Amino acid sequence: MTQTYGETYGETYEVIVVGGGAAGLSAALVLGRARRRTLVVDAGEPRNAPAAHMQGFLTRDGMPPAEFLAVGREEIKGYGVELVRDRVTEVAPGFAVTLASGRVVRARRLVVATGLTDELPDVPGVAERFGKDVLHCPYCHGWEVRDQAFGVLATTPLSVHQALMVSQWSKDVTLFLHTVAESDLSDDDLRRLAAAGVRVVPGEVAGLVVTDDRLSAVRLADGTTHAREVVFTAPRALPQNGLLERLGAEFQETPFGSYPVVDGSWQTTAPGVYAVGNAAGFGEQVINAASAGYRAAATINGELLMSDLDAAAGV
């Protein structure tokens, strides 16, 4: 069933925002305050759902992500923005947007805030503990687990960087090479790991040991275990950018996946289409995503205003 919040303006909108996370809601808030008829289409699948709290957002540090989104939805409702729990299935020329419910709506501009999903290493226990004591971002969770015994589950040579980073929050760090060969580590890698006091353990990780609902050890394929309280790992990022591809946006390859080319206002190469939040990049934290949504919305409002004035003036 589709849920609707706020006032409905009919089937034609000035802006449709696809995605109701921090980036999408921030864009909608600015557009609503600018008196733009705006629709947010949200599938209700936020990336940070496994996390109990979010950190690093000034004045909202430690706030549960679900509460943050609930407050955001109430705020946009106050400015007449409509939100539907639905999914975009097709976009035809002229930004005719078809939803999974069968509803068809139109807009002059699109803001794509569809985010990404995290594909976790296929190691027993990792998915079950993700967001608890299996973590990926030290800036998001490092303070909360500071000075505990860290493990880093390597899946690429870039995992060395993650191990070095988390050593800022604990001096007890072990890098489990897992699927990475020792020969893949450069001399500089080894020197930096040694300087940071990071221990390197070769061998494939077979699973995590959990005791009384807490991570207690990492178990290798040879049966040996290493006591650890926290494991950091780098999920494979899967941007949910099929919509942007169908709209003809240009993409660029990065070490973290393929993302749309955007300018300083988060406009893609597809006219009238903006990409914000994790739809535009892997490293956009909640506060960055909200900022991107704000900037895109302000740019869109100015564009629409000038376009309408030029049309009225016959320019």
C-alpha positions, 0 to 999 in steps of 0.5 A: 500500500502506498503511504502519502504524507502532506498535500497532493498537488496532482500528477504534475510536479516541478521536481521529483526526488527519487530516494528519501534518505538524507540527500533526498529529504534535504533537497525536498526541504529546500524545494518545499521552502522555495514553494516548489511542487515536489514529490519524494518517491521513497522505497524505504531501504536506507543504507544505514538501517543496520546501524543503531546510531549515526555519528558526525552530524553536528547537533544530531550526533548519536541519533538513530537513523530511523528517527532522523528520517522520521523527523525529516519526513515531518519537516518536509510535510510542513512545507507541502511536499508529498512523499510516497512509499513507492519505487520508480520503474520507468522514466519516459522523455519529458520526465514522465515517471512511472511508479511500481504502483502504476501511478504516472507523474511528471516533473521538470527536474529530477533529483536522484538520491537512490544511494547504494547497497553494501555487498559484504564479504561472504564470511559466516557471521559478517552479515549478522554482526554488521552495524553492531561489532562488524563495521566499515567506517571509523569516522562513523563508529571508531569513537564508540569502539575505541581502544578495543581489540580490532580486526580488519578483514582484508578483501583487496590490497586497499584494506591496508589503508583501512587497517592504518586508518583504524589504528587511530582509534586502537593500538591493538589492530590485526589485519587478517589478509583473508583473500589477499596474498602477502605478495600483494602488499608493497614494501611501503605497506609493510613499513607503514603497518609496522610503524602503526603497530598493526599485526598481519595474519595471513590465511583465509578467515572461515568465520566469526566467533560470537559469545553472549551476542558479542563478537569474541574472535576471528576463526581462520580456515586452519582452525586457529582463533584470534581474540577480537572485539570488533572487525572492520571490513570494506563492503563492495559498494553497489550504486543503485544507479540504473535510473541514471543510466537509463536517463543517459548520464555519463559515468566515471570509474572510481576505485569504489565503483561507477558513479555519474559525472556531476558538477559543483551543484551535483548536476549530471550530464543528463539535462535536468537530472541531479545525483546526490548522496551515495548515488553520486559517490561512495564516501558521502556520509549523512552530513555530506549527503544532506549538504549535496541535496541542499545545493542541488535543490537551491540550483534547481530552484534558481534554474526554474525561476530564471526559465519561467522569467525568461519565458514570461519576458519572451527572452 
